[in-house]
Amino acid sequence: MEQPISVTRSNFNDWMVPVFAPANFIPVRGEGSRIWDQENKEYIDFAGGIAVNALGHAHPVAVNALTEQATKLWHVGNGYTNEPVLRLAKQLTENTFADKVFFCNSGAEANEAALKLARKVGLDSGVAGKSGIVAFKNAFHGRTLFTVSAGGQPKYSQDFAPLPNGINHVAFNDLEAAKAVINEQTCAVIVEPIQGEGGVIPADIEFLKGLRELCDQFGALLIFDEVQTGVGRTGALYAYMNTGVMPDVLTTAKALGGGFPVGAMLTTDKFAPHFSVGTHGTTYGGNPLASAVAGAVFEFINTPEVLEGVKHRHQYFLDALNTLNAEHQIFEEIRGQGLLIGCVLKAEYAGKAKDITTWAGEEGLLALIAGPDVVRFTPSLIIPEQDIDEGIARLKRALAKLAK
């Protein structure tokens, strides 16, 4: 058998389209909340593949589900159904508000499906021009042309104009601004219960309740984008469960497969029939391999032990970060829910979030940013306390560099 091609970080610049600027090291293996690079240097993982690796790396539950299904059936195409996808659909509908599920491969695809469904419902309503979508500034919903247009960050969409129209952006957490634009022509309101990429900003409960009332009043679909907040991330199975507000459509991905690409759009029997045969589709969505892994990961996370553990770890993280901040005075605010945590930099350190994550990498810690001024942590939902302690110690060393 031939030896695999030898690769280094510089090969990325040679062979890859330059839409990413990855770290200078290449991770090659992981176990739990630790990974090792090509030089066998060890890192604590507070990034979790951007809220994806909900059980850390190489967790037996995911590995066993993958290897068992891999010997059976990988892919059949959407002319057939399969057992793992039906089991996963039952898990999702039994444990949420939803009655029906559409499976795909990513959060962007799930949001694309949600927005298309809303437009179809608007068309079928018979109300002339009912195609308007209300979204929020600083939101992030994916990178397809439709979802990047719905996201409220022009830096991601402006280079690709002309963009799909009929999308209105207003300030997040500003109910009066939403009231001013939601009307009979609105087919959907799309909102994140916590803006993830936008800076880890939780939605006010009253704001979400107000959106629900407006959608009911004008016959619009309320779409919750739970791509980042879903599957235990906030300590509830889905973040809407913390709010008392029920969406009409929910999108989920990231943690759903624990690292295996899978996404889903959940909705009710009221709206699902508008997606009749042939109106939407996907080649890989709901394939047996992804569904088997997601089913095992979902079952493991959807237990009182794991969900309560997330809440406990949130407090543990918070205490450690507050102790650290008391010493270094770098963060203005620490916010978020569960293991979606954003540390907002003080004004004098504005724009330095990326520097901090780079220095953290040098110290053996993987961390994220959420915009230029927020350091974000989305570790494994079952990260051991000793790994949190060690990660915070490494963060402390990185912050010392900032202070200099």
Disulfide bonds with the S-S distance in Angstrom:
none
